[in-house]
């Protein structure tokens, strides 16, 4: 019992000192997808939608970026919750989001056409979108929030018009690492993208 009380008293101090030592300096992240599971651990994001019928084609347009800040995608905090440095995206955020949506649609069985001709765009579902938010932070644990606005059309008819939000976390923040920030963001994007594909599948019914 005494040992447990000692650990419970010392742990916050150790965490605070760790946070204080590791929050200085910007984190530059190469955004990746899909999130990599460590040691075979299954992602906490939503399960992938069931495969679609083979041969269903969907045209996908590159998502635009509606965020006010294009490069900064997060922050580091000290033990007092004060912002100390930025998390910066090295690669293009809209391309990252578009690629994730493409990946999840393909995993669900759709055939994705990235640059449809006028004839293709008129006969298949057309998916376009806007990146609304991509942000990660960490105090005691990592937190990531990804949101995008998706639009699904068939010709001039709008079938789906919705903002999708996803959350993800690497877990306890021990050292404010670039890898952990990136993994949290990938989990959040996977969560949002799979929610979108679930709604896309519902359009088939």
C-alpha positions in Angstrom: 0.0 0.0 0.0 2.8 2.4 0.9 4.6 1.6 -2.3 1.4 2.3 -4.3 1.0 5.6 -2.6 4.6 6.5 -3.4 4.1 5.7 -7.1 0.9 7.7 -7.3 2.7 10.7 -5.8 5.8 10.4 -7.8 4.3 9.6 -11.2 2.7 13.1 -11.8 6.1 14.7 -10.9 7.9 12.5 -13.4 5.4 13.2 -16.1 5.6 16.9 -15.5 9.4 16.9 -15.7 9.2 14.8 -18.9 6.7 17.1 -20.5 8.8 20.1 -19.5 12.0 18.6 -21.0 10.4 17.5 -24.3 8.1 20.2 -25.4 10.6 22.7 -26.8 11.2 22.8 -30.6 8.7 22.4 -33.4 7.7 18.9 -34.5 7.8 18.3 -38.3 5.6 15.4 -39.4 5.4 13.5 -42.6 1.7 12.6 -42.5 1.2 8.9 -43.3 -1.8 6.6 -44.0 -3.0 4.1 -43.0 -2.1 4.2 -39.3 0.4 1.5 -38.4 -0.6 -1.0 -35.7 2.2 -1.7 -33.2 2.8 -5.4 -32.2 -0.3 -6.5 -34.0 -2.6 -4.3 -31.9 -5.8 -3.4 -33.8 -6.6 0.3 -34.3 -9.2 1.8 -32.1 -10.8 3.6 -35.0 -14.1 2.4 -36.4 -14.1 -1.0 -38.2 -13.9 -0.8 -42.0 -17.3 -1.0 -43.8 -18.1 -4.3 -45.5 -16.9 -4.6 -49.1 -19.1 -3.1 -51.8 -20.3 -4.9 -54.9 -17.4 -5.5 -57.3 -17.1 -3.0 -60.2 -18.9 -0.1 -58.5 -17.1 3.0 -59.8 -16.6 6.3 -58.0 -14.9 9.4 -59.3 -12.8 11.2 -56.7 -11.7 14.8 -56.9 -8.7 16.2 -54.9 -10.0 17.8 -51.7 -9.5 21.5 -51.2 -8.2 23.1 -48.1 -10.5 25.4 -46.1 -8.3 25.7 -43.0 -7.0 29.1 -42.1 -3.6 27.8 -41.1 -2.1 25.5 -43.8 1.1 24.2 -42.2 0.6 24.1 -38.5 -1.4 21.1 -37.5 -0.9 21.0 -33.7 1.1 22.1 -30.7 3.2 20.9 -27.8 2.3 21.8 -24.2 4.3 22.1 -21.0 3.3 20.7 -17.6 1.1 23.8 -17.1 -0.8 23.3 -20.3 0.9 26.2 -22.0 1.6 26.0 -25.7 5.3 25.8 -26.3 5.9 24.8 -30.0 4.1 23.9 -33.2 3.5 20.6 -34.9 4.0 21.2 -38.6 3.0 19.1 -41.7 5.8 18.4 -44.1 3.6 17.0 -46.9 0.4 18.3 -48.3 -2.6 17.9 -46.0 -5.4 17.9 -48.6 -3.5 15.2 -50.6 -3.2 13.2 -47.4 -6.9 13.4 -46.7 -7.9 12.6 -50.2 -5.5 9.6 -50.3 -7.1 8.2 -47.1 -10.6 8.6 -48.5 -9.4 6.8 -51.7 -7.8 4.0 -49.6 -10.9 3.4 -47.5 -13.2 3.4 -50.6 -10.9 0.9 -52.3 -10.8 -1.3 -49.1 -14.6 -1.3 -49.2 -14.6 -2.7 -52.8 -15.1 0.4 -54.9 -13.2 1.2 -58.1 -11.9 4.7 -57.7 -11.4 7.0 -60.8 -9.1 9.9 -59.8 -9.3 12.0 -63.0 -12.7 11.2 -64.6 -13.5 12.2 -68.1 -16.7 14.2 -68.6 -18.5 11.1 -69.7 -17.4 9.2 -66.5 -18.3 12.1 -64.3 -21.8 12.1 -65.7 -22.5 8.4 -65.1 -20.8 7.5 -61.8 -20.9 8.9 -58.3 -18.7 11.9 -57.9 -16.9 12.5 -54.5 -15.4 15.8 -53.7 -14.6 17.5 -50.4 -12.9 20.1 -48.3 -10.5 19.7 -45.4 -12.0 21.6 -42.4 -9.7 20.7 -39.5 -6.5 18.8 -38.8 -5.1 19.3 -35.4 -3.2 17.4 -32.7 -2.0 18.2 -29.2 -0.7 16.4 -26.1 -0.8 17.0 -22.4 -1.1 13.8 -20.4 -2.2 12.0 -23.5 -2.2 12.6 -27.2 -5.3 13.9 -28.9 -6.0 14.4 -32.6 -9.1 15.8 -34.4 -9.6 15.5 -38.2 -12.7 16.9 -40.0 -13.6 17.1 -43.6 -16.7 18.1 -45.6 -17.7 15.5 -48.2 -20.0 15.9 -51.1 -21.4 13.0 -53.2 -23.2 13.7 -56.4 -24.7 11.8 -59.3 -24.8 14.3 -62.2 -26.4 17.4 -60.8 -28.1 15.5 -57.9 -26.5 15.9 -54.5 -26.8 12.6 -52.6 -24.7 13.3 -49.6 -23.5 16.6 -48.1 -21.9 16.2 -44.6 -19.0 17.1 -42.3 -17.2 14.0 -40.9 -15.2 14.2 -37.7 -12.7 11.7 -36.4 -10.7 11.4 -33.2 -7.5 9.4 -32.5 -4.9 9.0 -29.8 -1.5 7.3 -29.4 -2.2 7.1 -25.7 -0.1 8.5 -22.8 2.2 11.3 -23.7 5.7 10.4 -22.5 8.0 12.5 -24.8 5.8 14.5 -27.3 7.3 12.5 -30.2 6.6 13.2 -33.9 5.7 9.6 -34.5 3.1 9.6 -31.8 1.5 12.9 -33.1 1.5 11.4 -36.6 -0.1 8.2 -35.5 -2.8 10.0 -33.6 -3.6 12.0 -36.6 -3.7 8.9 -38.9 -6.1 7.2 -36.4 -8.4 10.3 -36.4 -8.4 10.5 -40.2 -9.2 6.8 -40.4 -12.1 7.3 -38.0 -13.6 10.1 -40.1 -12.9 8.3 -43.5 -14.6 5.1 -42.4 -17.6 7.0 -41.2 -17.9 8.6 -44.6 -17.6 5.2 -46.4 -20.3 3.8 -44.1 -22.6 6.5 -45.3 -21.5 6.0 -48.9 -22.5 2.3 -48.6 -25.9 3.3 -47.3 -26.6 5.1 -50.6 -26.7 1.7 -52.3 -29.8 0.6 -50.3 
